[in-house]
Amino acid sequence: MSEPDRSLADAELHRLVDGRLDTTRLLAVEARLAGSPEEAARVAAYRAQNAGLHALFDPVLDEPIPARLLRPQPQASWGTRIAAAVVLLAIGAAGGWFARDALPTAPAVPVLVERAATAHVVYVPEMRRPVEVAAGEKANLQTWLTNRMKRPILVPDLAAAGYSFVGGRLLPGERGPASQLMYQDTAGLRVTLYMKGEPESAAPAAFRLAHAEGVGVMHWNDRGLGFALVGAVEPAALERLAHLIYGQIQR
Amino acid sequence: MWGVNAVDIEAEIPRLRRYARALTREAVAADDLVQDTLERAWGRLHLWRRGSNLRAWLFTILHNLHANQVRAAKARPELTTLTEWEVSGSRRPEQEDGLKVRGLAQALAVLPEEQRQVVLLGGLEDMTYEQVAEVLGIPIGTVMSRLSRGRERLRRLLAGEEQPVVARGLE
């Protein structure tokens, strides 16, 4: 048998094993195997391999899916979000601790993400006092946050993406102040931008997506500031907003 | 807003986990890979063409991420102290003698990555050879030759016709 013939014949054996032959070829190949014990033995061995792979790995299909792989439910009602925030305040650190305990080797959620997500779910449901300083005093807010954070803090304009500025507040970070800016779209859906000081790392800005407290968080570092954009919106939408913010802060 | 995609992607998670487990042979690393895959998929859902094969698309993302990780691991030189090197070097002959492939799992681990991928995608994930070619970004002829070499190698290992050579100190 020539080399091309051999590989054609070989390919047909694999098609037989994987059930990829039409009836005509199936009958022809089976007839060939009847006269070729060597090929028949290989087919049996390959079939046993496939069966063995299923025996080895199919149990994974029945395992419960780890929570970290499940997407948080987006677009929760305001009631659900308030309830979530209350539960979060109640179990706060304990919940986080146990969750981490259950997944000892899961990569830790960055502090930035954790704090930004918590601040988001705590303040976003507020109807009367969602912010400390309202959008009307934007200039004062920028000056105040810049002075307290000891870094230039600019309020990005997200109107191009359909979000208007609601206002902002100063929050405690882990070792100093942090800022939260809030935006909402015409339907009242809110996103927040959380900023806190980070070590001036040499790493270039890279957008990373995380999930915490049931919301999506797009985060990045830029010249000594950590940014975390939080919202119960599609990751693609978060990413668009993050690019808009990044572009304005670069200028 | 999410339409049917969220449910569809979630339905693929068990199969992504099974393949990642078989590919990496390590449960936590496998789930890390699936998590990265899902995050990337969510971020790029707008790039997925409705009507095209969602499973093949997700497996392609997973494969690309895994390839990046493998490349990154290769690019990073291992830090080996002289003592460790000597210890592993002196143990090598003994390990080679004692190492017998007793089961499919061990035999699978001996296969080169590129053969393991096609053996798993075709034999475990039940993909057509065309889908395997698409997922791995290789011609179908290459799929067939890797499948052929991979399965034959497994057969010989399991039949005891071949002893694996694992040079641990040199990996």
Chai-1 contact restraints between the chains, C-beta under 6 A:
chainA,res_idxA,chainB,res_idxB,connection_type,confidence,min_distance_angstrom,max_distance_angstrom,comment,restraint_id
A,D10,B,S148,contact,1.0,0.0,6.0,A-B,restraint_1
A,A11,B,M144,contact,1.0,0.0,6.0,A-B,restraint_2
A,H14,B,L147,contact,1.0,0.0,6.0,A-B,restraint_3
A,D18,B,G122,contact,1.0,0.0,6.0,A-B,restraint_4
A,A45,B,R155,contact,1.0,0.0,6.0,A-B,restraint_5
A,Y46,B,R151,contact,1.0,0.0,6.0,A-B,restraint_6
A,Q49,B,L154,contact,1.0,0.0,6.0,A-B,restraint_7
A,N50,B,G123,contact,1.0,0.0,6.0,A-B,restraint_8
A,G52,B,L104,contact,1.0,0.0,6.0,A-B,restraint_9
A,L53,B,G123,contact,1.0,0.0,6.0,A-B,restraint_10
A,L53,B,L124,contact,1.0,0.0,6.0,A-B,restraint_11
A,L56,B,A105,contact,1.0,0.0,6.0,A-B,restraint_12
A,F57,B,R18,contact,1.0,0.0,6.0,A-B,restraint_13
A,F57,B,A22,contact,1.0,0.0,6.0,A-B,restraint_14
A,V60,B,R17,contact,1.0,0.0,6.0,A-B,restraint_15
A,V60,B,R18,contact,1.0,0.0,6.0,A-B,restraint_16
A,V60,B,R21,contact,1.0,0.0,6.0,A-B,restraint_17
A,L61,B,P14,contact,1.0,0.0,6.0,A-B,restraint_18
A,L61,B,R18,contact,1.0,0.0,6.0,A-B,restraint_19
A,I65,B,I13,contact,1.0,0.0,6.0,A-B,restraint_20
A,P66,B,D31,contact,1.0,0.0,6.0,A-B,restraint_21
A,R68,B,Q35,contact,1.0,0.0,6.0,A-B,restraint_22
A,L69,B,I13,contact,1.0,0.0,6.0,A-B,restraint_23
A,L69,B,V34,contact,1.0,0.0,6.0,A-B,restraint_24
A,L69,B,Q35,contact,1.0,0.0,6.0,A-B,restraint_25
A,T105,B,V28,contact,1.0,0.0,6.0,A-B,restraint_26
A,L209,B,E39,contact,1.0,0.0,6.0,A-B,restraint_27
A,L209,B,G43,contact,1.0,0.0,6.0,A-B,restraint_28
A,P235,B,W42,contact,1.0,0.0,6.0,A-B,restraint_29
A,P235,B,G43,contact,1.0,0.0,6.0,A-B,restraint_30
A,A236,B,H46,contact,1.0,0.0,6.0,A-B,restraint_31
